[in-house]
């Protein structure tokens, strides 16, 4: 029992394992259709241009029990492996380049496994075409033989090309390169090559034609781009000759010579004729038509002409033979023919060289005197030269040429037979220049042409040149630039111009002259070309620093050239700085500078740059001046009149400065000016009235007119105020300061306080042109300000004011307080000083004067005279 119990569990496990094995199901692929990118790769198609390494598909399947599956690709034996697969993921990758033209489908065995069971399937992958093939011509090379008489528009050859691609990529069209320059056309679809309409072939003009044919496919996709491929080939078209051209002689004209020692039967010369149809030429038959007079014969086949008599039997010196050349066909028929003339001269032996002759016989030196630069083509008629060779025929034929400087003359004729008059013609007139050559020497050479002896002779030709005025004076420069200081005395040399004329004698002499608007102050020496100033000339750079005129170089024949002269007058420091006035008056507001200016009339820097400095000041150590601008301002620590009064006892705030203006020239010049400065507080210049007076400081009459208007307005305001105060005091019966002031006006005349009317004081500041002065005594102002607190003076009735008039310049202080009674008199008004707080508002001025009057009367009962 114990053994049974031990066996039972193991048996049970074995039975369970067998059952499980029997219950295992095989894995399978998903079949997702033809357009799916995953599954079992059935009906997969790939373009042949798919790049290697591309993920082309994903194998996808499952196991019924849910076990993990693996994938694999296998191939039949001998097949190329195009794909690889990721065993776990099923990703299929292209590993070998596809080529539809070699293999249009690939068989692959795909398998899926769950570890126990493996399922395999054979699938076919279709390879789709891409336009990756170019057209290819077949049966090349193309060589076509075409008779030259082939009619135009005839078909002469068919060209064929193939393209392994399918569809539009495999369709082919044909065309020719340079279609406009050749004589052929091609049918674009069939490839048939034809002669152009209206065009004929000519063997004699062109035996071979090369035609470049292009075959182009219809285009298609390749790696995403539309590609069109083409191929070219050359068709060689050989034109076959056809008998359509007559024969022709070559080497014409024909000349032959029979010498005195020539034997009968000797060959004189050979004529040659060829069939014009060079491709298949006919043989040529020669014969003498006439002119031989029984003295010469010709070979019918070779064209060799021979003399059949001895030279002493020949009756003529020259024979003209008419020779016929005829084509003989293979059948023996004569078709086309042509004629040529042959000249045969009977001559003796070559035993004489060429010889030159002058007017008096043989001569080997010829001289001529002539002017330079004769016209081109002119014949040197002074040379009488004849050349002769006493031999006959070819022995008397020789060439003439000049040996010496080339291109100047040419000799005519160049080839002579027996005898000729030698003519020398001008070929290059410019080279016949007296300034280059006084004498031209040449060798005239005569040398036989076709003789073995090559006899020759020479003659010297000497041409002596005479000068002509063929050159224009030429300056060494097209323009001259000179500089001269403005303080140069009259007659000073400025610059020397130079011109040359290579002509000789009087024609080479040069005379200089000048002209132009800028030449008035200058002269030129007619022979040396030295330009100098007029004896009376005074140069001034400030008036004119630039002069420009022309110089002329002229020879005795009137030929001339021009050059331009530019003269710069250099500035010299000959002007001192100048102030507009040597004594100037200016008003300075504390905190604002005043400016003094001097002008230096010199033309250039640094002569006209002015530096300013204070030479003398009273008091000293109060003012600073800007060296460059001439601005004068108070020292930085002076900010009020109180500080100035602590420096000096001068209480009227007017000081004099001696200002120097000095230029930077060498030597330097300077000028001084006295500047009187009236210093005022800043409050003086506020308000529209002050601004107006500043603007009219240089126009006193305008200021006077405005002043008259202001005075009228103030008189009216004063009357209104006085009337109002009078009625108020009368109603209240209260004695007011005004009433007491009115009573004070009854003081006897002996105590009358005289007041001088407004004076115009000339200052640089328009606000300082108006001052009020008192003849008896000015109110003393210890602090030089306008808020005076001093013992007041009892007012007196003012005298009627005289008409306003310009006062003479005065050194009195710019601010004097008039009597209060004068200020309050309804019939007269006094223009108050133009300082801030006293002239901007008329009502405020009257009120302030009234308050001062009341304070004075409260402090004292009697005025201080």
Secondary structure, DSSP 8 states (H G I E B T S, - for coil): -HHHHHHHHHHHHHHHHHHHHHT----EE----TT-SEES-TT-EEETT--TT-EEEEE-EE-TT----EEEEE--TT----EEE-TTT-EEEE-S---TTT-SEEEEEEEEE-SS-EEEEEEEEEEE--S----EE-S-SEEEEEETT--TT-EEEE--EE--S-GGGG-EEEEETTTTTSSEEE-TTT-EEEE-TT----TTT-SEEEEEEEEEE--EEETTEEE--EEEEEEEEEEE--S-S--EEES-SEEEEEETT--TT-EEEE-EEE-S--TT--EEEEEEEES-TTSEEE-TTT-EEEE-S-GGG---SEEEEEEEEEEE-TTS-EEEEEEEEEEEEEE--S----EEEETTEE-SEEEEEEESS--TT-B-TT--EEEE--S-GGGGEEEEEEESSTTSEEEE-SEEESEEEEEEEE--GGG--TTT-SEEEEEEEEEESS-SS--EEEEEEEEEEE--S----EESSSEEEEEEETT--TT-EEEE--EE----GGGG-EEEEEESTT-TTEEE-TTT-EEEE-TT----TTT--EEEEEEEEEETTS-EEEEEEEEEEE-------EES-SEEEEEEETTS-EE--EE---SSTTTT-EEEEEEEEESSSSEEE-TTT-EEEE-TT--SHHHHHHH-S-TT-EEEEEEEEEE-SSS--EEEEEEEEEEE-GGGG-SHHHHHHHHTTT-HHHHHHHHHHHHHHHHHHHHHHHHHHHHHHHHHT---HHHHHHHHTTS-GGG-------EE---SSGGGSEE---SS-----TTSSS---S---------------------S-S-----HHHHH-TT-------STTTSS-HHHHHHHHHHHHHHHHHH-SS---
